[in-house]
Amino acid sequence: VELVPQAELTGWLYLRGDVAYTWARFTSGDDPVPQAPRFVSKGAIGVREGGFAAELGVRHLGERYASEDSRGPKLSDYTVLDLGMRYRHGRFEAGLAVENLTDADWRSSEFFYESCAPGEVGQGAACPGSGGGAGISDFHFTPGNGRNVRGWISVTF
């Protein structure tokens, strides 16, 4: 199920959004598809007046299955707010963006699998070069960007 609502509230104020919900399953066995997002949304409220535009946006990725086992671990969800504004005059534009406005801790990419480090022993197959030790199943992720500010000036030719 996917919705893409948009609304021009006034001549200068607008809302837009994208919302999707899915229940991805394998056709054989009815197991969940690992990593498949179940709920994803992105939305914004913005203003436009003359050459000025500003927008407050939100991105959300819901919890999802880490493996085909629906009783197993789940990957984390996150919600991030972004703020952007720009001014355009003729061929020139200047802008400022604040990403992750609330400085939320979030995981940009996340996986759950077995891995090995020197000296680790766990359940599963032997780790290469470990002398027969097994790996440990755990979350592996890339942290999402913290609050950051960027600005730009551009000229259109």
Backbone torsions as a table, in degrees:
resi	resn	phi	psi	omega
1	VAL	NA	130.4	-179.2
2	GLU	-137.9	134.7	177.5
3	LEU	-124.8	141.1	177.6
4	VAL	-132.3	74.7	-178.8
5	PRO	-78.9	144.5	174.6
6	GLN	-142.6	143.6	180.0
7	ALA	-147.7	130.3	170.8
8	GLU	-93.4	100.5	-175.3
9	LEU	-73.4	-38.9	175.0
10	THR	-142.8	-173.1	176.8
11	GLY	-67.9	-15.8	-176.5
12	TRP	-125.2	-8.4	-176.5
13	LEU	-118.7	131.2	-179.2
14	TYR	-138.5	159.5	173.2
15	LEU	-127.2	144.4	172.9
16	ARG	-148.5	155.7	-179.1
17	GLY	-162.7	161.8	174.1
18	ASP	-137.6	124.5	-179.5
19	VAL	-132.9	131.5	178.8
20	ALA	-137.9	138.8	175.8
21	TYR	-131.2	133.2	179.8
22	THR	-142.9	158.6	178.2
23	TRP	-130.7	68.7	-174.3
24	ALA	-69.0	124.6	-179.7
25	ARG	-132.8	150.0	171.5
26	PHE	-73.1	143.2	-179.8
27	THR	-71.9	-25.8	176.6
28	SER	-98.5	113.7	177.1
29	GLY	91.8	-12.8	178.1
30	ASP	61.1	25.4	177.1
31	ASP	-78.8	149.0	178.2
32	PRO	-68.2	148.7	176.1
33	VAL	-79.3	118.2	-179.2
34	PRO	-58.5	144.0	177.0
35	GLN	73.3	-11.1	-176.6
36	ALA	-69.1	120.1	178.9
37	PRO	-64.4	141.4	176.6
38	ARG	-95.7	-38.0	-179.5
39	PHE	-135.1	124.8	179.2
40	VAL	-134.0	136.5	176.5
41	SER	-148.3	152.2	175.7
42	LYS	-148.6	134.4	-178.9
43	GLY	-152.5	167.8	-180.0
44	ALA	-158.8	154.2	168.2
45	ILE	-121.3	134.1	-175.5
46	GLY	-142.1	163.7	176.7
47	VAL	-128.5	145.1	176.2
48	ARG	-137.5	130.2	176.8
49	GLU	-153.2	115.7	-177.1
50	GLY	59.8	-127.9	179.7
51	GLY	-89.2	0.2	-177.2
52	PHE	-97.0	140.8	174.9
53	ALA	-146.5	141.4	176.8
54	ALA	-143.2	149.3	-176.9
55	GLU	-148.6	134.8	171.8
56	LEU	-107.9	118.6	-175.4
57	GLY	-119.5	157.8	177.6
58	VAL	-132.5	139.4	175.0
59	ARG	-123.2	135.2	178.8
60	HIS	-138.7	133.4	172.4
61	LEU	-123.9	122.4	-176.4
62	GLY	-78.7	169.2	176.9
63	GLU	-59.1	145.5	-179.7
64	ARG	-145.4	161.7	-177.5
65	TYR	-71.3	137.6	178.8
66	ALA	-85.9	-22.7	-178.9
67	SER	-144.3	-178.1	179.8
68	GLU	-73.2	-10.6	-179.2
69	ASP	-88.9	111.7	-178.0
70	SER	-68.6	-11.3	176.4
71	ARG	-93.3	-5.4	-177.8
72	GLY	-80.7	-171.6	-178.3
73	PRO	-65.3	156.2	178.2
74	LYS	-118.4	146.4	177.2
75	LEU	-80.0	148.8	-173.4
76	SER	-70.0	155.4	174.1
77	ASP	-97.1	168.3	174.8
78	TYR	-155.3	157.7	173.9
79	THR	-137.2	128.4	-177.0
80	VAL	-130.2	135.6	176.9
81	LEU	-104.3	139.1	177.9
82	ASP	-129.1	147.5	178.7
83	LEU	-130.1	131.7	178.6
84	GLY	-140.2	149.9	176.0
85	MET	-149.7	150.7	179.3
86	ARG	-150.5	157.5	174.8
87	TYR	-130.8	128.6	-179.8
88	ARG	-118.5	131.5	176.1
89	HIS	-136.9	109.9	-178.3
90	GLY	60.8	-124.0	-179.6
91	ARG	-85.5	-4.4	-173.7
92	PHE	-106.0	143.9	175.7
93	GLU	-141.6	139.2	174.2
94	ALA	-129.4	140.7	-177.6
95	GLY	-147.3	165.9	178.6
96	LEU	-144.0	134.4	178.8
97	ALA	-131.1	136.2	173.4
98	VAL	-116.0	110.0	179.7
99	GLU	-95.0	145.9	-176.9
100	ASN	54.3	59.1	-175.3
101	LEU	-50.8	-38.3	-177.4
102	THR	-91.6	4.7	-178.9
103	ASP	55.2	42.7	-179.7
104	ALA	-69.0	145.5	170.8
105	ASP	-84.3	124.6	-179.4
106	TRP	-148.4	160.0	-177.7
107	ARG	-107.5	112.7	-177.2
108	SER	-65.5	-43.9	172.9
109	SER	-137.8	142.1	-175.0
110	GLU	-146.5	138.8	179.9
111	PHE	-139.4	159.0	176.1
112	PHE	-128.6	113.7	179.7
113	TYR	-156.6	172.5	-179.5
114	GLU	-84.5	134.0	177.2
115	SER	-141.2	168.0	-175.2
116	CYS	-128.1	144.0	170.6
117	ALA	-133.7	155.2	-179.2
118	PRO	-52.7	127.3	177.0
119	GLY	87.3	-7.1	179.4
120	GLU	-78.6	140.8	175.3
121	VAL	-134.2	132.3	-179.6
122	GLY	-151.3	-154.8	179.1
123	GLN	-100.8	142.2	178.5
124	GLY	125.0	-164.1	-177.1
125	ALA	-70.0	158.0	179.3
126	ALA	-66.7	142.8	177.1
127	CYS	-82.1	138.0	178.0
128	PRO	-60.1	134.3	176.8
129	GLY	71.5	12.1	-176.9
130	SER	-101.2	3.3	-178.1
131	GLY	73.4	27.6	177.1
132	GLY	98.7	-2.2	179.1
133	GLY	-69.4	154.0	-178.4
134	ALA	-102.1	161.3	-180.0
135	GLY	-82.0	173.7	-179.7
136	ILE	-118.7	131.1	175.9
137	SER	-80.3	128.6	-177.2
138	ASP	-159.4	169.8	177.1
139	PHE	-80.3	139.0	175.9
140	HIS	-128.2	130.1	-174.4
141	PHE	-151.8	162.2	171.0
142	THR	-108.5	121.9	-179.9
143	PRO	-64.5	144.1	175.3
144	GLY	-73.2	158.8	179.6
145	ASN	-62.3	139.4	171.6
146	GLY	-74.8	-174.7	179.0
147	ARG	-56.9	133.7	176.0
148	ASN	-146.5	152.0	-177.5
149	VAL	-123.4	133.4	174.5
150	ARG	-137.5	147.9	178.6
151	GLY	-129.5	161.7	179.3
152	TRP	-152.9	157.3	171.7
153	ILE	-133.2	132.5	179.6
154	SER	-136.0	154.2	176.7
155	VAL	-126.4	129.6	179.3
156	THR	-97.4	129.7	178.4
157	PHE	-105.6	NA	NA
